[in-house]
Amino acid sequence: MPELVPTWERLVELADDETAAAMLTLWSPPAVLPGCSQAVLIEDEPLLVRNYDFRPDMFERVVMSTQLEGRRVIGSSDCLWGLVDGMNDAGLAVSIALGGRRKVAEGFGIPLVVRYLLEVCATRGDVRNALHGMPVAMAYNVTVVDASGDAATFFVSPEERPEEYDARVATNHRGRVPEDPLHAARVHSVERKDYLERALEHRLDQEGLIRAFLRAPLYNDRYAHGFGTLYTAAYRPTRGVVDYLWPTSTWRRDYDSPSGSHEAVLGVRPRDTHPGWLVK
């Protein structure tokens, strides 16, 4: 990722510490097992919605708007300068969910990969090219949508070539059958993916899809077990706005939003947990 080297060098200069310099490379970071659900809806404009499910004490709680290498980027910070989801001013939105494969190898942490994609890519094809040959430390589903509405999910895994699917939905397993059934069962990965696929088949509008992410089974409250919904993010990349949502509040941000903070309440479930369309 040579385009990121100048920014990394500046961060190292600011940190003035060898350990920090090594950490900021995000090379072979410790393994973590977040949950997460994500889906793309194409109506009048592209919309990418995701739930970030993890432990509150490992969440940075920072929304970062940057212009590091020329392109404007906004997203959810992780590992100080990486991102777990975001969009750029070219109209590309990216989100990640654990891929359900426990293999760990030498490679970059996925937050830096997301940062890189948003710094250098504008289209689905650009993402494909950028991921080719990219060494990653763990397996993830990377869901993207560009300004034209072209959407895909890329499955990336250590020491393997990326796999590209025309999938607009991803949770925490690869393909149709989980490779780690126990982990998939613990985080209800199949149930969440089936739920999202039925939601898209039902042709929900944007607000309907967003509300679905605030309900069970997508909304989770097992925070002590690393499987609690910390936020829902709804990216509208062609408009350049992202809404961060919780069951009791919403916080809208764009590239030029002034610095500020928002107090959110976790663990609250809306009463309408069984929408009428959710009938098998």
N, C-alpha and C positions, 0 to 999 in steps of 0.2 A: 504494500500500500504506500508507494512512494509519495503520493500527493499529500499524505498526512504527516510526513516527516517534519516539515517546518513547524507545524503546530506542536508536535511531540517535543521537538527541541526547545521550543519556547516554554512549554510546560515544565520540562526538566530544568531549564534555567530558573524558573520561578521557584520550583521545589528545592533546588540546590541540595539534593540528597540522592545517593545511589540507589537506595531501596525504593524510593518513590519513582525514580527513573525506570527501574525494572518493572514496577507495578503498572506504570502508565503505558507500557507496551501491550498490556493485556495478553501476554504470551503464556499459554498453559496456566490459566488461573484455576483456583480450586473449583471442583465440581459442585454445582447446585442443581436442585430439582424443582423449579417453579412449575405451576400448572399452566394456565392461560387458554383462552379461546379467542378466535378471530374470524371475521367474515367480511366479505366485500359485497356491496350492493351497487348496481349500476342502474340509476334512474335518469333523472335530468342531469346528474353529476355523479362522479364516483364518490363512494363513501366506504371507508374502512373503519370497522368497529372492533374493539378488542377489550377483553377483561384481563387484567394482570393479577394473577393469583400467586401469592407468596407470603412470606413472613413480614410483618410490619417492621420488625427491628432490623431487617436487611434491606429496607427500602429507603432510597435517598430522599424521596419526597421533593424532588426538584424538577420543574419544567424549564428547559433550557432553550433559549432562542439565540442562535449564533450566526456568524458570518466568518467562518475560520479561513476558508480558502476561496472566497468569492461568492459561493452559493449560500442563500439563506436557508437555514434549517431550524426546525423546532421539534422538540420531542421530549420524552421522559428519560431523564438522566440515569445512568448506572455506571459505576466504576469511574466516577468523576468527569469523564469526557465521552464515554460511550453512551449509547441509547438502546432502550429495549423496544421502542416504537417511535415513529416520527414521520415528518414529511418535509419536502423542500419546495423552493419557489419554482421549480420546473413542473410541479404537479404530481410528483411521485410520493406515495405513502408506503411505509414498510412497517411490518409488525412481526414479532417472533413468538413461537410457542415451542416448548420442549418437544423433541422428536420421539421420545419414548425408547431410545436405544441407550444403554448404560455405558457403552464403550467410551473411554476417554483416552486421548492421545495428545501429542504435542501439536499446538495450533493456537490460533487467536481466539480469545473470548468473543462470544457473539455480540456483545454490546459495541465493540470496536468495529466489527463487520457491518453492523447496521449503520454506525456513524459513517463508515467509508462509502457504503451504497448511497446514502443520502448526499454525501459531498460530491460524488463523481457521476451519478447516474440520473437519467431523466426518463427512461422507458424500461419496460419489461426486458427488452433485448439487451439494454445496457446492464441490467442486473445479471442476466444470464452470463454475459461476458465477464463481468467482474467476479462472479463466484467461481468461474472455471479456474481450477488450480489453487483456490484459496484454502490454506490449511486451517481447519477449525478444530477446536478442542473437544466439542461435544456435538451431539446430534440435535438439530432444530428444524422446525417447519418455519420457513420465511415466506410470509404472504405479502404480495406487492400489488399495487394498482397504479397505473400511470394516468396522465391527463386525458388520454384517449379512451379510457375505460378498459384497457387491456390488463387483465388480472391473472395472477398465477400464484401457486405455492411451490417453493423450492425446498426439497428435503436435502439438508446438508449434514454430512456425518464425517467423523475423522477418517482420514486416509482413503476416502472414496469420492467418486465424482458426484457432483450435485445431480439430483433428479428433479425434473420439471414437470408439473402437472397443471392442467387447466382448472384447478380446484380453487374455489372462492371461499372455502371453509377449511379451518384447521384447528385441531386441538392438540393432544399430546401423544399421538402415535402416527406411524407412517402407514399410508395407504388405508386399506379396509380392515386388516386384521393386526392387532397389536403384537409387536415382537416381545414385549414384556407384559404379559397379561396381568400379573399381579399389580404392577405399578398403574397400568391403565384402569384396573378395577378400583384401586384406591382413590384415584382422582376422577373417576367416572368419565374417562376420556371418550369412550364409544358413545355413551349416552349423550354427552354434550355435542359431539359431532353430529349424531343423528338428529338432535333437536335443531341445530342450526341448518342442516340440510332441509329439514321439513319447513323451517321458517322461510327459507328462500323459495322453496317450491310453492309455498302458500302466497308468494308474491307480496310479502309485507312491504309497506312503505318505509321510508327512512326512520321515522319516529317509532314505528312499530318494531323495527329491528333493534333500535337502541333500547326500547323498553324491555325487549326480550333478554338483553344482557343484564338487566337489573333484577331478573327473576331466577329462581331455581329452574333447571339445574346449572345454569351458567354462573349465577351469583352464588358464592360460597362463603362460609363463615368459619372454617376450621383454621383459624389463624395460628393457633399453637402448633399445628401440624404442618405448617408451611403451605396451606391450601385455603387462603382467605382472599377474597377479592379486595384489592387495595384501591382500584379505580377502574372505571370504564372510560375508554377514550374513543371519541368519534371524530375521525379525521375527514375533512372535506378539502382535499388538496388543491383543487382548482380554485377554491375560494380563499385558501390560505388560512383557514380557521380550524381549531380543534376544541371540542368540548370535553372537559373532564367531568364525569358524572358519578354521583353516588345516589342511593335511594332518596336522600333528603335534600340534595343540592346539586348545582351545576356551576362550573367555572369555565368560561370561554377565554381562550388565549389566541393571539395571532403573533406574527413576527415582531410587531411594533408595540405589543402590550407593555405597559410600564411594569417595573418590578413590583411584586405584591405577594400576598399570601392568601390562602383560603383554608378555612377550618371545615373539615369533612368528618362525618360520623360513619364509622364502619360497622358492619354486622347487622344493619337494619334491613329486614326483608319486606317488600311490599305485600299487601294481602292477596293481590290477584296473581298467584303463583301458577295457575293452571289456565292459560289462555285457551279459548274455544277451539282454535285450529290444531291444538296439540292432541290429536286423536289418531291412533294408529289404525 
